[in-house]
Amino acid sequence: MGGELTQLLQQRLRFEEKTKEAQAAVLIAITQESDPKVLLTRRSIMLNNHAGEVSFPGGKRDPEDTTDIVVALREAQEETALNPTDVQLIGDLPIQKAKNGMTVKPIVGLISPEVNLIAQPTEIDRIFFASLQSLMDAPTIPHEVLFAEQKLYFPSMHVEDEVVWGLTARMLVSLFDHGLDFRKDWPFLLNSPMKEFE
């Protein structure tokens, strides 16, 4: 499909006119090229929350942040040095809820594949790009997580030697659905009656 993917995203995605501001926001930045790639980060192992997990650039709202878009662009700049003026905003996705109950708004934008990024070492261990098509095609693999002294298995995708699961994976599945009319088979917790907690 190649560059058709970014064209489809631009055709299908919009910004909600009436939306409740979320408590946090992330930027789903996608390169504008024939094989578009998604910007992902691996959080520092030194962090208190979600250490070592794959995520989108993003974070909590500051008191001075006026919109979810401002939150997403500010956090992306702080974490990866992505200049907000280098992002072509194309739409948003429905708010998701993190395991701690926080509401998170995904903002979607296009960036140049040549964009120069620098990881903020106190927050990010790695910046990498995963092919959008490879994420769509990736098989759903059980990912073991120890939670409250119980082993739980979450659906995950394996790309670029990383495991994408939890909130980040659910946002990607939402992107496929709303932006590309592609429904990825994505169960809740595997082998457990509990619903996915993140």
VEXTIPA-335203 format. One line per field, with one value per residue (C-alpha): residue number from 0; x, y, z. Coordinates in steps of 0.5 Angstrom, whole numbers, always signed. Example, Ala and Ser with C-alpha at 12.3 -4.5 7.8 and 13.67 -1.06 7.14 Angstrom:
2
n: (0|1) $
X: (+25|+27) $
Y: (-9|-2) $
Z: (+16|+14) $
//
This chain:
198
n: (0|1|2|3|4|5|6|7|8|9|10|11|12|13|14|15|16|17|18|19|20|21|22|23|24|25|26|27|28|29|30|31|32|33|34|35|36|37|38|39|40|41|42|43|44|45|46|47|48|49|50|51|52|53|54|55|56|57|58|59|60|61|62|63|64|65|66|67|68|69|70|71|72|73|74|75|76|77|78|79|80|81|82|83|84|85|86|87|88|89|90|91|92|93|94|95|96|97|98|99|100|101|102|103|104|105|106|107|108|109|110|111|112|113|114|115|116|117|118|119|120|121|122|123|124|125|126|127|128|129|130|131|132|133|134|135|136|137|138|139|140|141|142|143|144|145|146|147|148|149|150|151|152|153|154|155|156|157|158|159|160|161|162|163|164|165|166|167|168|169|170|171|172|173|174|175|176|177|178|179|180|181|182|183|184|185|186|187|188|189|190|191|192|193|194|195|196|197) $
X: (+0|+6|+4|-3|-3|-1|-6|-12|-10|-11|-18|-21|-18|-21|-21|-27|-31|-33|-29|-27|-20|-16|-11|-5|-4|+1|+3|+3|+8|+8|+13|+11|+14|+12|+13|+11|+14|+11|+15|+16|+20|+23|+22|+28|+29|+30|+23|+18|+12|+12|+20|+23|+16|+15|+11|+9|+12|+7|+5|+1|-2|+1|-3|-1|-3|-9|-11|-9|-5|-1|+0|+2|+7|+10|+12|+14|+19|+21|+23|+25|+27|+21|+20|+12|+13|+15|+9|+3|-3|-8|-13|-14|-17|-22|-19|-16|-16|-9|-9|-8|-15|-12|-15|-10|-12|-8|-6|-4|+1|+5|+13|+19|+23|+29|+27|+33|+31|+35|+33|+32|+36|+32|+26|+28|+33|+31|+28|+26|+21|+17|+14|+6|+5|+9|+5|-1|+1|+5|+2|-1|+3|+2|+6|+7|+7|+7|+2|+0|+4|+0|+2|-2|-2|-3|-4|+3|+6|+14|+17|+24|+27|+21|+15|+9|+3|-2|-4|+1|-2|-9|-8|-4|-10|-15|-11|-11|-19|-21|-15|-14|-21|-17|-19|-13|-15|-14|-17|-17|-12|-11|-12|-16|-23|-20|-20|-14|-12|-8) $
Y: (+0|+5|+12|+10|+9|+17|+19|+15|+17|+24|+23|+19|+23|+29|+33|+32|+39|+38|+34|+34|+35|+29|+29|+27|+27|+23|+25|+19|+22|+18|+19|+22|+17|+11|+6|+11|+9|+11|+14|+10|+11|+6|+10|+10|+4|+10|+12|+11|+9|+5|+4|+1|+0|+2|+9|+15|+21|+25|+26|+30|+36|+42|+48|+53|+48|+50|+44|+37|+38|+43|+38|+33|+37|+40|+33|+31|+36|+35|+28|+27|+35|+34|+41|+43|+46|+40|+36|+37|+35|+31|+29|+25|+19|+17|+18|+12|+10|+8|+3|+9|+12|+17|+20|+20|+23|+21|+26|+24|+28|+27|+29|+28|+22|+26|+30|+30|+27|+27|+23|+26|+21|+22|+20|+16|+10|+10|+13|+8|+8|+2|+1|+2|-4|-8|-6|-8|-15|-16|-23|-22|-25|-26|-22|-24|-19|-20|-16|-16|-23|-26|-27|-24|-25|-18|-18|-15|-14|-15|-10|-7|-12|-9|-11|-6|-8|-4|+3|+4|-2|+0|+7|+3|-1|+5|+8|+2|+2|+10|+12|+6|+2|-4|-8|-12|-18|-15|-19|-17|-21|-27|-33|-29|-27|-20|-14|-11|-6|-2) $
Z: (+0|+1|+1|+0|+8|+10|+4|+8|+14|+12|+9|+15|+21|+24|+30|+34|+35|+42|+46|+54|+55|+57|+63|+59|+51|+46|+39|+34|+29|+22|+17|+10|+6|+1|+7|+13|+20|+27|+32|+38|+44|+50|+57|+61|+66|+71|+71|+77|+72|+66|+66|+60|+56|+49|+49|+44|+46|+51|+58|+63|+62|+65|+68|+63|+57|+53|+49|+48|+42|+46|+51|+46|+42|+48|+51|+44|+44|+51|+50|+43|+41|+35|+33|+34|+27|+24|+25|+20|+25|+22|+27|+34|+36|+42|+49|+52|+60|+63|+68|+74|+71|+67|+61|+55|+48|+42|+37|+30|+26|+20|+20|+15|+15|+15|+22|+27|+34|+40|+46|+53|+57|+64|+60|+54|+53|+45|+40|+34|+28|+26|+19|+20|+15|+19|+26|+22|+20|+26|+30|+36|+41|+49|+53|+61|+66|+73|+77|+84|+84|+79|+72|+67|+59|+55|+47|+44|+38|+37|+32|+32|+37|+42|+45|+44|+49|+54|+52|+47|+43|+44|+41|+35|+34|+35|+29|+25|+26|+25|+21|+16|+16|+19|+24|+28|+32|+39|+45|+52|+57|+55|+59|+64|+66|+68|+62|+60|+66|+61) $
//
